[in-house]
Amino acid sequence: MTPKNSINKWITRCFLIILVLSAITSGISNLIMAHFVAMEESMESAQSCSMILKDYLGQFYSDVLISRNESFQSLRNGMCSICRDFSLEYVAVYSLDTKEKIRRYVISVADDKNLDDIMRKEFSQNEIPYDRLTVGEEAFIMGTDDIQRDIIISEYGKGITLISPYRNSDGDLVAIIDMCYSAKKENQRMIAIFLANILPFTVSLIVGMLVLLFLVRRRIIIPIRNISYSIQKFARDSSKKPERVNTPYEDEIRDIATSYEKMTEDISAYINNIEVLTRDKLENDVQMNVARSIQNGMVPEQSSLIGDDFRIGALTCPAKAVGGDFYDCFIRNENNVCIVMGDVSGKGISAAIFMAMAKTMIREKLIAGISPAAALIQANEELCAQNPEGLFATVFVAEMNTKTGALCYANAGHNPPIILKENFQYLKPGSGMALGLFEDADILDEYITLQPSEGIILYTDGVTEAVNLHREFFGTERFLETVKGMKLDSNEPEQILIRGIRDAVKQFCESCEPFDDMAVLVLMRNCRFT
């Protein structure tokens, strides 16, 4: 499992990184600035010092060159005072003999007594040869009067020397004033300047970062953490409405919290509705299964009725769990068999109930021995009196004398059946009124005779009005051609017909969900096929 990264730790880490980087960047820039400031102060101090020394030299330099008299001591005392006032390590005055390549030290003094004694012995009125001039000395010979800076390293330590030219009234280079600062003192000065600049910035940066981190934690991290805990709790049990998220400030996070609370309310209500709908669906499924079982008892999905002189096969395919298509077939007496095919408007339980009423009424009338037309007329009257939903049913009823093949039929607005004679064709019965619409139904009995091995196919519009992916209907012509193409060379031609019709419709529709119920019934007389 991937470890959880806390946004609080992440933001704190980012703040620390920014703080360290800011401190480092500021420290480097301030250190560079402190170095230049310290150098500038050293140059300014050297400028002032050289001006004072030049005044002293203007008073005593000529006498000092002649002899070490009182003027020499006065000059020395003044230079010692300057060393102390300007915190110099030492001050020396020397002249250059560029022909002989010699530095002649006129006078040198140091603030430290031991160093002063050493310099008095080594440099005062001593000639020291050199191999080449320094950059500063060459600049003075070229005529510049700017103070030159250099770093020297000797047995006495590291120092910073600043040299200034001393010229006569004609502008000739008479001597060079050498002022030496301790590098340690300059570094201390640089550190002091650095600390004076960096400490206020660092303290203000740290305080500002801590205040900003506190505000970020208070206004952003803590509210987000509360929202996160609420979301986790809601995810564990989404059926319960989460507690209100505390967001004390009116900002975007409060908008998020408000939207989240609204969303959780909707989700909780949605889940509760789903649970209610699920329970209702389960109850409906149970009721539909019961209705399906009852309907299967009344109208089996497949049925057959076989006598000595006839064969009947039937099937139904409801579009939903229960449907409105129905058929019926039964032997009324020794010489007569009845068949019924009906289609109730609508689908579902209401259509199934109306179907059961119509089927039961018609069956009762036919068993009582009345003709198909009379049975439909009486059933229509009863259905009109008990039809609050305004449903109706198209029905085709036929009664055949199994000995003679005489077929009496009546049609209440149903699809014309197919007569299975030498040339298969649609029967064109009188189109009576559908049952359940009006009490006065104009339905009449009609007659045909079926010869041996002839028959009739009854069906509902779920066959002819089946639709494929291209929104094409199966249609009456395709239906007739399908029936004509079947070979009835079996002892069960009615089964070949009903199964062939069902398979042809399913193949035509492919993966389309059936739009309407489908029922087919086939009656064959003296079915002896070779």
N, C-alpha and C positions, 0 to 999 in steps of 0.2 A: 504493500500500500504506500502510495506517495505521501511523504510527510507534509503536514499542513503548514503553510507559510502564513504567519500572522502579519496582517497589514500594519499593525502597530509596530512590530519589530522592524518591518521593512522601512517604514517611514522614519523611525528613530535611527536606523542604520544610515539612511540617506542624509539625515540632518547631521550626523556625526561626520560623515565623509565630506559633506559641504563645508562644515566647520573647520575640519583639518586642512582641506585644500585652500580655503580662504585664509586661514592662519599662515600656511606655508607661503602662499603667494604674496600676502601682505608683508610677511617677515622678510622675504627676499627683496621685495621692492623697497621696504624701509631700510634694510641693511645697506643696499646700494646708495640710497639717498643719504643715510647717515655718514657713509664713507666720503661722499662728495662734500657734504656739509663740513665734516671734520677737516678735510683738505682745504676747503675754502677758508675756514677759520684760521688754519695754520698759515695760509698765504697772507691773509689780512694781518695776522699777528706779526709775521715776518716783515711785511711791508712797513708796519709801524716801527718795528724794532730797527730795521735798516735805516729808516729816516733819523731816528735818535742817534744811532751809531755814526751816521754820516756827519751829524752835527758835532759829535765828540771828535771825530777824526779831523774835521775842519779846524778845530781849535788846537789839537795836540799832535797831528800827524807829522808835521815837519820837524818838531822838536824830538819826537820819538825816534825818527830816523837818524838824528845826529847823535843822541846819547840817552842813556837811561837815567834821566833826571826826574825832577818832581812832576814834570808833564807826563812822563811815562807812567808814574804811579797813579797820577790823577786819572789818566785814561783807563788804566787797569781797574781802578776802583769803580769808575763809571760803568765799565763793561761788566764787572761782577754784579753791580746793582741791576743792570739790564737782564743778565742771566736769571737772576732771582725773580724779577718782575714778570718776565715773559716765559718762565719755566723752561729755560733752555738748558741743554746739557753743557754746551760750551759755545763760545764765540771766538773765532780766529780771524785775523786779518793778514792777508799775504799778497804778494805781488808776483807777476809772472815774467820770467825771462824766457821769451819764446825762442831766442837764438841759442841759449845754453840749455834750454829745456829744464829750467829749475824753478821751483816754487820757493820763494823767500818769505818765511813767516815773520811778520813784524811784531805781532803780539797775539797772545791766546790766553783766554781765561775760561774757568769752569766753575759752575755753582758748587760742585762737590770739592772739598778740600784736597782729598787724595788725587782726584782726577786733575785738579788745578795744578798740583805739584808736578804731576807727570807731564802735563802739557807744557808747563813752564820750562821743564828740562828738555823736552823733545822738540818743541816747535819755536819757542821764542828765539828770534834772530838766527834760525837755522835754515839752511838751504837743502831742499829735498828735491832730488831729480825726479823726472817723470818721463814715461815713454810716450804718452799722448795726452792731449787735453781732453777734458770732459766735454760733453755736449754743451753744458751751460757756459763753460769758459770760452768755447769757440763762439757761442752766441754773443758773449760780451765783446769779444775781439771784433766781431762783425758789426757791433754798434748797438745791440739791443740793451735796454735798461730794465727789462722785465725780470723779476725774480725767478730763478730756475730751481727746480726741485729734483732731488735724487735720493735714492736709498743706499745707505752704506752699511756694510757688515764688517765689524772689526772684532778684535779680541775683547773689547769692552761691551759688545752686544750689537743689536740692530738699532740703527738710528735713521732719522730722516734729516737730510741736510738741505738747507735753503741758502743759496748764494745770491748776493746782490753786488753790482759793480759800484766802485767808488771812483768818480772821475774828477779831474781838475776843471778849472774854469774854461779851458779850451776843449773840453769833452774827451780828453785822452784818458784811457784806462790807467788809473794809478794803482789801485789795489782791488782786491775782492774780499768782501765780507762773507764769512762762512758761519752760518747759524745752524746749530744742530739740535733737533728735537729728539726726544726719546720716542721710539716707535711704540713702546708700551704705553706711554702717556697718551699718544694720539689714538691708539686702539681703545683705551679706556674712555676717551672723550667720544669716540665713535659709538661705543656701546651705550654710553649715557644718552646720546642723542637718539640711538635706536630704541632704547627702552622708553624714553620719553614719548616717542611717536607711536610705538607698537602697543604699549600697555593700554592706553585708553581705547584704541581700536579693538584690541582683543577682548577686553572686558565688555565693551558695548556689543561686540559680535556674539560673544557667548550668552550674555544676558538676552539679547534680541532673539537668538536661536532658541533659547530655553522658553522664552515667552511665546514665540511662534509655535514651538512644539506643544506647549501646554494648550494653546488655543486650538491647534489642529486636533489634538487628542479630545478636547472637550467638545468642539463643534462638529468634528467630522468622524473621528475614529470611534468614539463611544457611541454616537447615534447609529453608525453603520454596524457596529458590533451588536447593538440591541436588535436592529433589524435582522441581522444574520441569525441570532439566537431564535428570534421569533419565526423566521423562515424554516429553520431546522426543526423546531418544535411542531410547526404546522405540517411539515413534510412527514413527520412520524405519525401524526393523527390529523388528517385533513378534514375530519368530520366536525371537529371542534373549532370554533372561532378563536383565533389567537388574541392574547391580551394586547391592549393599545400600546404602541411603541412611544416611549417618552422622547420627544424632540423639542427642547425648550426654545429653539430659535426658529423664526419664520424665514426659512431659506429653502434651497433646492432639496435638501435632505428631508425637510418636513413634507415637501411635495411628494418625494419618493415614498415616505412612510404613509402618507394619506392614500396615495395610489395603491400601495401594497395592501393596506387595510381594506380598501374598496374591493380589490381583486380577491382577497381571501374571503370576504363576505360573499362575493359572487360565486367563488369556487365551492364554498361550503353549501350555499343554497343549491348550486348545480349538482353537487354530489348527493345531497339529500333528495333532490328531484329525481336523480338517476336511480337511487335506491327505491324510491316510491314507484318509479316507472318500471324498474326491474321486477318488483313484487307484482305490480299490475300485469306486466307481461307474462310472468310465470302463471299468474291466475288465469290470464286469457289463454295462454298455451294449454293449460289443463282443460279449460272449458272447450277450446277448439279441438283438442284431442278427443274429448268426450263427444262433441258434435260430430267429429270425423268418424268416430266409431259408430255413432247412431246412423249417420248418413250411409256409411258402408253397409250397415245392416239393411237399409232401405234400398240403396242403389249401389250394389257392389261394383268395384272397379272393373271386374270382368265377370261375365255371367254367360251361361249357356242353358238352353232348353231344347231337348231332343225328343221327338216323337217318331211314330212309325212312318209318317208321311211328311215330316218337316224337320228343319234344324234352325235353331236361333242362336246367334252369338252377339254379345254386346260388351262394350267397355266404356268407361268414362275417365277423363283426365281433368280434374278441377284445377283452375288457375291458382287458387289458394287452398288452404287446408280443407275448406268446405266450399261448395259452389252451388250454382243454380241449375245446372244441366241435370236432367234425369231421364231414365228410360224405365220401362216396365214390360215384362212379358210373362204371360201365364196362360194356362189351359182353362178356358171357361167351362166347357163341357166335353163330351166325348168327341164331338166333331168340330169344335171351334177353338181357335187359339187367338189371343189378343196381344197386340204390341202397341207400345206408347213411346213417344219421344217428345221431350219438352225442354224448353229453355226459358228460365226465369230471368227477368231483367235484374241487373246488379250482380254482386258477388258477396261472399261472406255468409255470416250466420243468418242475416235477415232473408237473403235469397234462399238459403237452405230451408228455413222454416216455411217460407211460402211454397217452395218446391214440395216439401213433405205434405203440406195441406192439399196442394193441387193433385199430387200423385195419389194420395189416399182417396180423395173424392172421386177422381176419375175411375180408379180401380173398383170402388164400391158400385159405381153406376154400371160399369161394364159387367161385373159379376151378377148384378141384378137382371141382366139380360136385355138391357135397352141398347139401341144402336149407338155407334160412335158419335154421331152428331148430337143425339139427345143427351148422351153422357157429357159431352163438352158444354152444351147449353146449360144443363142443370149445375154442373160444376162452376160455370162462370157466374151464375146467379149467387151461389153461396160464397164464392171468393169476393165478389163485389161488396157483399154485406160484411165481410171480415177482412178488409184491406186498408188499415189506417195509414200504412206507409206508401200507398199508391203504387204498389208493384204490379207487374203483369207477367204473363207467361204465354209464349207461343207453343202450341201443342199439335202433334199429328198422331191420330189414333186410327188403328186398322184392326179389323177382325177377319180372319181367313177360315173358310170351311176347308178342313184338311183333306176331305174326300174329293171335293170338286175343284178346289183351288179358287173358288169365288172369294174375292177380297172386297169387303166393304170398308170404306175409309172416310174420314172427315178431317179437315184441316182448319186450325185456329191460328192463322197467320204465320205458320211455320215454314221452314225451307222446303222446297219441293224435293221429294225423294228421288232416287235413281232406280229405275225398273231394270232388272237384270233379265232381259230377253235377248233375242238374237242380236239386235242392235241396241246396245246399252244407251239409255236416254233418260232425261229427266221427265218425271210425271208432272203434269200441270193441273193440280187440283184447284178447286175453287178456293180463293183466298178469303177465309172467314176472319172474324175479328179475334184478336188476342184475348185471352181470358183475364179478367180483372179490371178491364178498362170501362166497359159499359154493360149494363144489364141486358140490353137487347143485342145479342150476338147472332149475326146472320151466318149460321153454320149449317151446311147441308151434307147428307150422305152421298157418296159417289161409289162407283163399282168398276172393278176390272177383274180379269181372271188370270191367274198364274198357271201356266202349263208346267208339267214336270220339269225339274231342273232349272226352273226360273225362280226369281226372287225379287226382293226389294231392299234397298239400303236407306235407312233413316239416319239423320245426322243433325248436329247443331251447327250454328255459324262459327263456332270455334275452329271448325275445319276449313271452311272456305275463306274466312277472314283472318287466318293466321298470317303474320307479317314476318319477313326476313330482315336481314341487316340493311338491305337496300330499300326498305319501306315498301316492298312489293307484297300484294296479297296472293295467297295460295290460289284463290279464285275457283269459280265453278267449272271453267273449262279444263284447268289443270287437274281438278279433282276427277272429272269424268274421264280424262285421258289416263289418269293413274289407275282408275278402276278397270278400264279397258285393257290396260297392259298387264293385268294379273292373270296368271294361268291357274284355272280352277280345276286342276287334275288331281284332286284329292278327295278323300271321304269326308273332309272337314273344310269345305269351301268357305263357310261363314267365318272360320278362324283365320284363314288366309286373307280374306278381305279386311276384317277389322284390324288385324295386325299390320297388314300392308298399308292401310290408310294411316294408322298411327305413326308408323316408321317414316312414311313419305312426308307427313307434316313435320315431324321432328327434324328430318334431314333438311327440309326447306327452310325451317326457322333457324337452323344451326344453333348458335349460342344465345339467341334472343329468348328472354323470359316470355312465357305464354301470356298473351293479353286477355284471353277469354277461355272459359271452360270449353271442353270438347267431349262430345259423346257420339258414339256410332253404334247402330244396331242393324244386323243383317238377318233377314228371314228368307230361307230357301225351302222350296217345295220338292219332295221326292228327290233328294240330293244323291243321285247316282251318276258320278262322272267317271269316265274311262280315262 
